[in-house]
Amino acid sequence: MANTTQQRETVLRYFKASGDAELAAQLLDLAKGARKSRRARVSGFLDPHGQNVAEIVAANYPQVRYEMNGGFQNAERQKVAFIAEDFYGQPDFAITALEILWDKRYYDIGHRDVLGAFMGLGCKREILGDIVFIDEGAQLAVDTPMVDFILSNLTKIGAATVEVKVIPLEDLKEKEQKIKLISATVAALRLDAVAASGYGVSRSRMADEIKGQNVKLNWQEAKSPSQTVKEGDVISFRSRGRVELAEVRGTTKKGRYAITLKRYI
């Protein structure tokens, strides 16, 4: 018990500096519950950063493994199940698929609108997985205990009247990722410079957006415009989608970094 307690404190100290101690504590409690019950305990939907936290928690918790599921085959937001190593059943991820329909002739609804409608109902972000748009409307994965509440209360998104229905999980369609490749040069691999190139705005404006807490790096709130960005890092700018630093190709004769960015549209 002493070793487990000490290990918990070590993990929490590790995440305290990044501001993730609260999430780590919740996940540690789930891992502990799984081992104690010799069954499985499941989190809410987590973004990729939260999933990384869960992976580290599982690696530091003896006799516990983990699995992830987000409903969609290539889900970005997923639930994490902590499973006792001597439990041989299947974890119940409690994910239900919903389809939302509206008259597309008159209403143009986007991701932010759907998410805002859920937040307006008082729903927490962790009950909602990915939102994928289809020809007829949108599909999404939600926490099963919230389904009846959503079906009863989600009747409008903005000015549009919507119909919400449960569909089989296997009917969820794979999310299409449209990517635009951008080649650019930057004086330094700083967050403000790389993000400005990816989103086509000035570096000074991007610095202001970062200071205004409108930019995330790898799903964590950006600390400062001067943060270093490396290959594989993902930048998200509120309401403007994501940009990945795909490759640093080298330096130019003038000493600038030649980079390739992936802009997810």
Wavefront OBJ file of the C-alpha trace (Angstrom):
o trace
v 0.000 0.000 0.000
v 2.825 2.390 0.878
v 4.461 1.756 -2.486
v 1.171 2.407 -4.303
v 0.594 5.636 -2.385
v 4.146 6.785 -3.072
v 3.751 5.928 -6.755
v 0.518 7.948 -6.892
v 2.252 10.994 -5.405
v 5.121 10.628 -7.880
v 2.690 10.601 -10.816
v 0.770 13.603 -9.461
v 3.994 15.592 -8.990
v 4.948 14.819 -12.579
v 1.662 16.286 -13.891
v 1.437 19.205 -11.489
v 3.825 21.372 -13.520
v 1.698 20.998 -16.670
v -1.557 21.676 -14.848
v -2.831 18.113 -15.345
v -2.748 16.972 -11.704
v -6.552 17.012 -11.373
v -7.062 14.871 -14.481
v -4.254 12.531 -13.409
v -5.854 12.145 -9.950
v -9.211 11.204 -11.534
v -7.556 8.639 -13.786
v -5.496 7.238 -10.919
v -8.724 6.729 -8.951
v -10.182 4.800 -11.899
v -7.062 2.629 -12.146
v -7.187 1.976 -8.405
v -10.900 1.105 -8.634
v -10.235 -1.322 -11.472
v -7.542 -3.159 -9.546
v -9.510 -3.208 -6.297
v -12.709 -4.503 -7.957
v -10.745 -6.766 -10.300
v -12.872 -5.449 -13.129
v -12.786 -2.378 -15.417
v -13.347 1.342 -14.827
v -13.991 3.733 -17.738
v -13.251 7.443 -18.119
v -15.230 10.083 -19.970
v -14.191 11.068 -23.489
v -10.619 12.399 -23.513
v -8.734 14.393 -26.131
v -5.348 13.017 -27.320
v -3.501 14.834 -24.544
v -5.791 13.292 -21.930
v -5.205 9.893 -23.506
v -1.449 10.407 -23.098
v -2.011 11.168 -19.407
v -4.058 7.961 -19.097
v -1.305 5.945 -20.789
v 1.267 7.217 -18.294
v -1.084 6.504 -15.378
v -1.620 2.921 -16.570
v 2.132 2.421 -17.035
v 2.708 3.447 -13.436
v -0.126 1.425 -11.916
v 0.763 -2.246 -11.342
v -1.581 -5.012 -12.482
v -3.664 -2.666 -14.645
v -3.802 -2.389 -18.442
v -5.803 0.003 -20.593
v -7.883 0.065 -23.786
v -9.456 2.973 -25.685
v -12.657 3.356 -27.673
v -14.304 6.413 -29.229
v -17.144 4.831 -31.196
v -15.775 5.979 -34.570
v -13.051 3.820 -36.116
v -10.563 6.689 -36.268
v -11.893 8.663 -33.302
v -9.850 11.551 -31.946
v -11.725 11.802 -28.644
v -11.849 8.430 -26.877
v -12.779 6.857 -23.576
v -10.097 4.979 -21.660
v -10.854 1.742 -19.808
v -8.499 0.727 -17.004
v -8.737 -3.054 -16.720
v -7.483 -5.359 -13.962
v -5.066 -7.802 -15.553
v -7.037 -10.778 -14.140
v -10.354 -9.532 -15.604
v -11.128 -11.431 -18.793
v -14.442 -9.852 -19.748
v -14.987 -6.969 -22.148
v -15.105 -3.449 -20.683
v -18.376 -1.604 -21.224
v -17.403 1.742 -22.717
v -21.045 2.962 -22.524
v -20.928 4.723 -25.901
v -24.073 5.401 -27.919
v -24.158 6.720 -31.485
v -26.526 9.574 -32.330
v -27.490 11.163 -35.622
v -28.674 14.774 -35.815
v -30.710 15.895 -38.826
v -31.753 19.379 -39.942
v -32.889 21.131 -43.112
v -29.609 21.874 -44.878
v -31.359 24.046 -47.451
v -31.765 26.798 -44.895
v -29.200 26.226 -42.147
v -25.428 25.906 -42.257
v -24.367 24.259 -38.991
v -20.753 23.631 -38.019
v -18.813 21.855 -35.278
v -18.848 24.900 -33.034
v -22.650 25.174 -33.326
v -23.228 21.536 -32.342
v -20.790 21.737 -29.452
v -22.347 25.011 -28.298
v -25.816 23.445 -28.272
v -24.568 20.684 -25.967
v -22.824 23.138 -23.674
v -26.048 25.177 -23.618
v -27.863 22.149 -22.196
v -25.361 22.059 -19.330
v -23.535 18.984 -20.664
v -19.885 18.532 -19.731
v -17.355 18.121 -22.540
v -16.372 14.633 -21.395
v -19.805 13.178 -22.257
v -19.298 13.957 -25.927
v -16.904 12.265 -28.333
v -16.237 13.200 -31.959
v -18.694 15.098 -34.147
v -18.621 13.988 -37.796
v -20.641 15.725 -40.499
v -22.432 13.667 -43.144
v -24.648 14.597 -46.098
v -27.819 14.446 -44.012
v -26.504 16.173 -40.872
v -24.063 14.979 -38.226
v -23.142 11.856 -36.307
v -21.664 11.809 -32.839
v -20.651 9.488 -30.045
v -22.016 10.244 -26.568
v -21.984 8.829 -23.057
v -24.860 6.309 -22.869
v -26.323 7.503 -19.511
v -26.920 10.945 -21.099
v -28.841 9.695 -24.149
v -32.385 10.081 -22.797
v -31.620 13.608 -21.600
v -30.185 14.565 -25.000
v -33.108 13.056 -26.931
v -35.568 14.989 -24.761
v -33.782 18.332 -24.706
v -31.734 18.792 -27.877
v -34.428 20.155 -30.178
v -32.624 23.144 -31.717
v -29.109 24.096 -32.790
v -29.047 27.845 -33.158
v -32.193 28.769 -35.104
v -32.471 25.324 -36.721
v -34.955 22.722 -35.505
v -33.202 19.353 -35.327
v -34.181 15.706 -35.112
v -31.988 13.484 -32.929
v -32.103 9.693 -33.109
v -30.086 6.720 -31.882
v -28.288 4.704 -34.560
v -26.214 1.490 -34.343
v -22.547 2.063 -33.505
v -21.569 0.203 -36.660
v -23.369 2.880 -38.722
v -20.918 5.574 -37.637
v -18.991 6.748 -40.672
v -15.250 7.206 -40.722
v -14.224 10.815 -40.351
v -12.740 12.289 -43.522
v -9.666 14.433 -43.012
v -9.090 17.067 -45.640
v -5.486 18.263 -45.527
v -3.803 21.238 -47.118
v 0.010 21.104 -47.304
v 1.774 24.414 -46.649
v 5.449 25.122 -47.300
v 6.949 28.055 -45.421
v 10.117 29.432 -43.885
v 10.381 30.807 -40.359
v 13.169 32.572 -38.515
v 12.756 30.267 -35.505
v 10.683 27.235 -34.551
v 8.619 29.363 -32.198
v 4.913 28.762 -31.709
v 3.885 32.230 -32.889
v 5.966 31.989 -36.084
v 4.922 28.447 -37.021
v 1.248 29.030 -36.204
v 1.186 32.318 -38.130
v 2.455 30.476 -41.228
v -0.123 27.728 -40.823
v -3.109 30.004 -40.377
v -2.042 32.782 -42.754
v -2.004 35.584 -40.185
v 0.698 37.943 -38.949
v 3.105 36.816 -36.255
v 2.077 39.729 -34.012
v -1.585 38.777 -34.257
v -0.783 35.151 -33.485
v 1.252 36.235 -30.455
v -1.804 38.160 -29.217
v -4.050 35.135 -29.793
v -1.660 32.941 -27.792
v -1.606 35.451 -24.945
v -5.410 35.571 -25.144
v -5.525 31.786 -24.529
v -7.035 31.047 -27.940
v -4.256 28.661 -29.017
v -3.358 25.167 -27.832
v -0.227 23.122 -28.454
v -0.757 19.351 -28.371
v -4.188 19.932 -26.800
v -2.742 21.909 -23.897
v -3.143 25.650 -23.465
v -0.129 27.371 -25.030
v 2.197 28.886 -22.446
v 3.795 31.651 -24.493
v 4.438 32.790 -28.078
v 8.086 31.723 -27.742
v 7.345 28.045 -27.040
v 9.419 25.735 -29.212
v 7.521 23.612 -31.746
v 8.914 20.320 -33.056
v 7.974 17.851 -35.774
v 4.690 16.104 -35.039
v 3.373 18.860 -32.763
v -0.252 19.871 -33.310
v -1.437 23.465 -32.967
v -5.122 24.336 -32.595
v -6.479 27.862 -32.977
v -9.991 28.479 -31.683
v -12.571 28.162 -34.496
v -9.800 27.808 -37.112
v -9.010 24.100 -36.917
v -5.640 22.373 -36.476
v -2.171 22.651 -37.969
v 0.564 20.028 -37.641
v 4.267 20.707 -38.079
v 4.833 17.770 -40.417
v 8.496 18.285 -41.310
v 11.476 20.546 -40.733
v 13.230 20.237 -44.083
v 16.417 22.096 -43.141
v 17.666 25.663 -43.243
v 17.898 28.171 -46.070
v 21.027 30.138 -47.048
v 19.727 32.958 -44.875
v 19.465 30.661 -41.855
v 15.688 30.342 -41.832
v 13.948 27.036 -41.166
v 12.142 25.483 -44.139
v 9.034 23.709 -42.852
v 6.068 21.740 -44.146
v 2.737 22.132 -42.361
v -0.447 20.092 -42.570
v -3.564 22.235 -42.240
v -6.617 20.142 -41.332
v -9.621 21.737 -43.021
l 1 2 3 4 5 6 7 8 9 10 11 12 13 14 15 16 17 18 19 20 21 22 23 24 25 26 27 28 29 30 31 32 33 34 35 36 37 38 39 40 41 42 43 44 45 46 47 48 49 50 51 52 53 54 55 56 57 58 59 60 61 62 63 64 65 66 67 68 69 70 71 72 73 74 75 76 77 78 79 80 81 82 83 84 85 86 87 88 89 90 91 92 93 94 95 96 97 98 99 100 101 102 103 104 105 106 107 108 109 110 111 112 113 114 115 116 117 118 119 120 121 122 123 124 125 126 127 128 129 130 131 132 133 134 135 136 137 138 139 140 141 142 143 144 145 146 147 148 149 150 151 152 153 154 155 156 157 158 159 160 161 162 163 164 165 166 167 168 169 170 171 172 173 174 175 176 177 178 179 180 181 182 183 184 185 186 187 188 189 190 191 192 193 194 195 196 197 198 199 200 201 202 203 204 205 206 207 208 209 210 211 212 213 214 215 216 217 218 219 220 221 222 223 224 225 226 227 228 229 230 231 232 233 234 235 236 237 238 239 240 241 242 243 244 245 246 247 248 249 250 251 252 253 254 255 256 257 258 259 260 261 262 263 264 265
